Amino acid sequence: MSILKKSIASLAAAMTMAGGMTAFASSPVDETYTTLPLKQTKAEGTLIFSDCPEYADQAGILYEGTAAPGKGRVYYYHVNETGGPARVLVYAKSDKKQPITVNRRIKGDASSSYIPTGATLSFREAVGEEEKPETVTLLPGKKTILFDDDPHGIAEEDLVSGMVEIETKKPVTLGTAILPDGDAKDLEKALDTALPLPPDTHEMRGTFARDIYLENETWDFAKGPADISIGNSYPFQKGQDEMSHVERENTGDYGITYHVTFHNSGSGKYNLYINAQGGVYMGTFQIGTNPRLLRVYRTDDRLGRRWFGNGTERDYISCGTWDMGKDLYIRFIPAGATYLPVRFLMVPEKESLDRK
């Protein structure tokens, strides 16, 4: 997401931070790591990524793409620059009458400073309770509104970001639109007549895989610390802009769920840390050895502290102590208004190495 400029501000290097940040003398950032290559084992589902124009200065269709049979997701990220209150809608349409299932609707807090929007969306996506699935019947050729980001109207200059997740048995078109504020009839009329908006220079909108599964070759902790670098170890996902009919790269893989499996061997325990490498990273991660019971770790919950990763590559948070020899599962969607890469640092405890 390009609208956030990297801050050049930096605090003193030895500052003690909450959530595992320690003085440089004992920092896990100073360990020597082997970066583990990742291979993709599976890609599934459809992501409709609506990100440009990021600064929407007129009403219209922001992006529209085709969700294949199975699970689909719309992920939108836009700033209202239309000159007045606006509405951002997610809709679906089909050439034939057909039902779809809407599984989740989630949004971040609208903000003119942007980072809180991405951070709150990341947290709610990770911890939000499952919603009761809703069946929506699409009528031939009609745009059916699935979600309205703010029925009270989005203030000018505010960023809004959110997602809608569906399941469908047949291909269906999903899209997003920004429209002038109005009542239900005004919105339906405006949506029916809305024209496609051209992308901006960032050109990141498109249709991509929704879920990416990555894993490493088994790491033997007898060799020392290792790291996995998301944003470096595997290329960003490529897809198609169905409105402009060109290939796109989702630089940052926003809206895509990473499912990372860390295979390892050894006897003892190791400590896990998250280290920001690309700048500000304010988001939520799910981690654990049981993929159905993952713990939640946040980089955005340090009240009174600067943003995690702002102006330094030395920020880290502690993410628990884990048993060697058990697969570790890491799940997250890169948080909006933040930067990759981020590293997962795996550091064997000294006592475990001494026993070898």
C-alpha positions in Angstrom: 0.0 0.0 0.0 1.7 3.1 -1.2 -0.1 5.9 0.6 1.9 5.5 3.8 5.3 7.1 3.6 8.1 5.5 5.5 9.0 7.6 8.5 12.6 8.6 8.9 12.1 9.0 12.7 14.0 6.6 14.9 14.2 6.2 18.7 17.3 5.3 20.6 18.4 1.8 19.7 18.7 0.5 23.3 15.2 1.5 24.3 13.3 -1.3 26.1 10.0 -2.0 24.4 6.9 -3.8 25.6 6.0 -7.2 24.1 9.5 -8.7 24.1 11.7 -5.7 23.0 15.0 -5.7 24.9 18.3 -3.8 24.9 20.6 -4.5 21.9 23.1 -6.3 24.0 20.7 -9.3 24.3 18.6 -8.7 21.2 17.7 -11.8 19.1 18.1 -9.5 16.0 21.9 -9.8 16.5 21.9 -13.6 16.1 23.3 -15.1 12.9 20.5 -16.7 11.0 20.1 -19.1 8.1 17.2 -17.9 6.0 15.0 -20.8 5.0 13.7 -21.0 1.4 10.0 -21.6 1.1 8.1 -23.6 -1.4 4.5 -23.2 -2.3 2.5 -26.4 -1.8 -1.0 -25.1 -2.6 -3.0 -22.1 -3.7 -6.7 -22.0 -3.5 -9.7 -19.7 -3.5 -10.2 -16.3 -5.2 -9.1 -12.9 -4.0 -10.7 -9.8 -5.6 -8.2 -7.1 -4.5 -9.6 -3.5 -4.8 -6.7 -1.1 -4.1 -6.6 1.4 -6.9 -7.3 4.1 -7.3 -6.3 4.3 -3.7 -7.3 7.9 -3.6 -10.8 7.8 -5.2 -11.7 11.3 -6.4 -14.9 10.4 -8.3 -17.8 8.0 -8.0 -17.6 4.7 -10.0 -16.6 1.1 -10.0 -13.3 0.6 -8.3 -12.6 -3.0 -9.3 -14.6 -6.0 -10.5 -13.4 -9.6 -10.9 -14.5 -13.2 -11.2 -14.7 -15.5 -8.2 -14.3 -19.1 -9.3 -16.4 -21.9 -7.7 -15.3 -22.3 -4.0 -14.3 -19.7 -1.5 -13.9 -16.1 -2.5 -12.9 -12.8 -0.8 -13.1 -9.1 -1.6 -10.5 -7.0 0.1 -10.8 -3.3 -0.4 -8.6 -0.3 0.6 -9.5 3.2 -0.5 -9.4 6.8 0.6 -12.4 9.0 0.0 -11.3 12.0 -2.0 -14.6 12.6 -3.8 -15.1 16.0 -2.2 -17.9 15.0 0.2 -19.3 12.0 2.2 -19.2 8.8 0.2 -20.2 5.1 0.4 -18.0 2.2 -0.4 -20.0 -0.9 -1.4 -19.1 -4.5 -2.1 -21.5 -6.2 -4.5 -22.0 -9.4 -6.5 -23.7 -10.1 -9.9 -24.3 -13.0 -12.2 -25.7 -13.7 -15.6 -28.0 -16.2 -14.2 -30.1 -16.5 -11.0 -28.0 -18.2 -8.4 -27.4 -18.3 -4.7 -24.2 -17.5 -3.0 -23.2 -17.8 0.7 -21.8 -14.8 2.5 -19.6 -16.1 5.4 -18.0 -13.0 6.8 -18.1 -9.2 6.6 -15.2 -7.3 8.4 -14.0 -3.8 8.3 -11.2 -1.7 10.0 -11.8 1.6 11.7 -11.9 4.5 9.2 -9.0 6.8 9.7 -7.2 9.8 8.1 -3.9 8.5 9.5 -4.4 5.1 7.7 -2.3 2.8 9.9 -5.1 2.3 12.5 -7.4 1.1 9.7 -5.1 -1.7 8.6 -4.3 -2.6 12.2 -7.9 -2.9 13.4 -8.9 -4.9 10.3 -6.0 -7.3 10.8 -6.9 -7.9 14.4 -10.7 -8.4 13.7 -9.9 -10.8 10.9 -7.8 -12.9 13.2 -10.0 -13.0 16.3 -13.5 -12.2 15.1 -16.1 -14.8 15.8 -17.6 -16.8 12.9 -20.7 -15.2 11.5 -23.8 -17.2 10.7 -23.6 -17.9 6.9 -26.2 -15.9 4.9 -27.6 -17.1 1.6 -28.0 -14.3 -0.9 -29.8 -14.9 -4.2 -28.4 -13.1 -7.2 -30.8 -12.1 -10.0 -29.6 -12.1 -13.7 -27.6 -9.0 -14.5 -28.4 -7.1 -11.2 -25.7 -5.8 -8.9 -26.6 -7.0 -5.4 -25.1 -5.1 -2.5 -23.4 -7.5 0.0 -21.8 -4.9 2.3 -21.8 -1.2 3.0 -18.7 0.0 4.8 -20.4 2.8 6.6 -24.2 3.5 6.1 -23.7 6.9 7.7 -21.2 8.0 5.1 -17.4 8.0 4.9 -15.8 11.3 5.7 -13.6 13.0 3.1 -9.9 12.0 3.4 -10.7 8.9 5.5 -9.3 5.5 4.5 -11.6 2.6 4.7 -10.6 -1.1 4.4 -12.4 -4.3 4.8 -13.3 -7.7 3.4 -16.3 -9.8 2.5 -15.9 -13.6 2.2 -18.2 -15.8 0.2 -18.7 -19.3 -1.1 -20.2 -20.1 -4.5 -20.9 -23.2 -6.6 -20.7 -21.3 -9.9 -18.5 -18.4 -11.1 -19.7 -15.1 -9.8 -18.6 -11.5 -10.4 -17.6 -9.6 -7.2 -16.8 -5.9 -7.2 -16.5 -2.7 -5.2 -17.8 0.8 -5.9 -17.5 4.3 -4.3 -20.7 6.3 -4.6 -22.1 9.6 -3.3 -23.9 9.3 0.0 -27.7 8.8 -0.2 -30.6 6.6 0.7 -31.1 3.0 -0.5 -32.8 4.0 -3.8 -30.1 6.6 -4.6 -27.4 4.0 -4.0 -29.0 1.3 -6.1 -29.5 3.8 -9.0 -26.0 5.1 -8.7 -24.6 1.5 -8.6 -26.5 0.5 -11.7 -25.2 3.4 -13.7 -21.6 3.6 -12.2 -18.8 3.5 -14.7 -15.4 1.8 -14.2 -12.7 4.0 -12.8 -9.1 3.8 -14.3 -6.4 2.5 -12.0 -3.8 4.8 -10.5 -0.1 4.5 -11.0 0.3 1.9 -8.3 -1.8 -0.6 -10.4 -2.2 -3.2 -7.7 -5.8 -4.1 -8.2 -6.6 -7.6 -9.6 -7.8 -11.1 -9.2 -5.4 -13.4 -7.2 -5.3 -16.6 -5.2 -6.9 -16.2 -1.8 -4.9 -18.7 0.3 -1.2 -19.5 -0.2 0.4 -22.4 1.6 4.2 -22.3 2.1 6.6 -24.6 3.9 10.3 -25.2 4.3 12.6 -28.2 4.2 13.0 -29.6 7.7 15.4 -27.4 9.7 17.7 -29.2 12.2 18.2 -26.9 15.2 21.6 -28.4 15.7 22.7 -26.0 13.0 21.7 -23.0 15.0 19.1 -20.2 14.6 17.0 -19.9 11.4 14.6 -17.4 10.0 11.7 -17.2 7.6 11.4 -13.9 5.7 7.9 -13.1 4.3 8.5 -10.6 1.5 11.9 -12.1 0.7 11.7 -15.8 0.8 9.0 -16.1 -1.8 7.9 -13.8 -4.7 4.7 -11.8 -4.4 1.6 -13.2 -6.1 0.7 -12.4 -9.6 -2.8 -12.2 -11.0 -5.0 -10.5 -13.6 -6.6 -7.1 -13.7 -9.9 -8.1 -15.3 -10.9 -4.5 -16.0 -7.7 -3.4 -17.6 -6.9 -6.9 -19.1 -3.3 -6.9 -17.9 -1.2 -8.9 -15.5 -0.7 -7.4 -12.0 1.6 -8.1 -9.0 0.1 -7.8 -5.5 3.2 -6.1 -4.1 2.7 -6.9 -0.4 0.2 -9.8 -0.9 -2.5 -7.7 0.8 -5.7 -9.6 1.2 -4.0 -13.0 0.8 -3.9 -15.4 3.7 -0.5 -16.9 4.3 -0.4 -20.4 5.7 3.2 -21.1 6.6 4.4 -24.4 8.0 7.8 -24.4 9.7 9.2 -28.0 9.7 12.0 -28.6 12.2 13.8 -31.2 14.1 15.8 -31.3 17.4 15.5 -32.0 21.1 14.6 -29.1 23.3 13.0 -25.8 22.9 13.3 -22.7 20.8 12.1 -19.1 21.1 10.1 -17.4 18.3 10.2 -13.7 17.5 8.7 -11.4 14.8 11.1 -8.8 13.5 9.9 -5.9 11.3 12.3 -5.3 8.3 10.4 -3.1 5.8 9.2 -0.3 8.1 6.0 0.0 10.1 4.2 -3.2 10.6 1.0 -3.1 12.7 -0.8 -6.4 12.5 -2.0 -9.6 14.0 -0.6 -13.1 13.6 -1.9 -16.6 14.6 0.7 -19.1 15.6 0.8 -22.6 17.1 1.6 -26.3 16.8 -2.1 -27.2 16.4 -3.5 -25.6 13.3 -7.0 -25.5 14.9 -5.8 -23.9 18.1 -3.6 -21.0 17.2 -2.4 -18.3 19.6 -2.8 -14.6 18.7 0.2 -12.3 18.7 -0.1 -8.5 17.9 2.4 -5.9 17.0 -0.1 -3.1 17.4 -1.0 -3.3 21.1 1.9 -1.3 22.7 0.0 1.8 24.0 2.2 4.9 24.4 4.9 3.4 22.2 5.9 4.3 18.6 4.6 2.2 15.8 6.3 -1.2 15.5 9.1 -1.0 12.9 9.0 2.7 12.5 12.4 3.9 11.4 14.3 0.8 12.5 14.9 -2.8 11.5 15.5 -3.8 15.2 12.0 -4.0 16.5 10.8 -7.4 17.5 8.1 -9.1 19.7 8.4 -12.4 21.5 6.0 -15.1 20.2 6.5 -17.8 22.8 8.7 -20.8 23.4 8.1 -23.9 21.4 9.1 -27.6 21.3 11.6 -28.7 18.7 10.5 -31.5 16.4 6.9 -30.2 16.1 5.6 -28.4 13.0 4.8 -24.7 13.7 1.9 -23.1 11.9 1.8 -19.4 11.1 -1.3 -17.8 9.7 -1.8 -14.1 8.7 -3.0 -11.7 6.1 -0.4 -8.9 5.6 -1.8 -5.8 7.4 -2.9 -2.8 5.3 -0.9 0.4 5.5 2.2 -1.5 6.6 5.3 -2.9 4.9 6.9 -6.3 4.3 9.3 -8.0 4.7 8.8 -9.3 8.2 11.0 -12.1 9.7 10.1 -15.0 11.9 13.2 -15.7 14.0 13.7 -19.2 15.5 16.3 -19.2 18.2 17.2 -22.5 20.0 17.5 -22.1 23.8 21.1 -22.4 24.9 20.3 -25.3 27.2 19.0 -27.3 24.3 22.2 -26.8 22.3 24.4 -27.6 25.3 22.8 -31.0 25.6 23.9 -32.0 22.1 
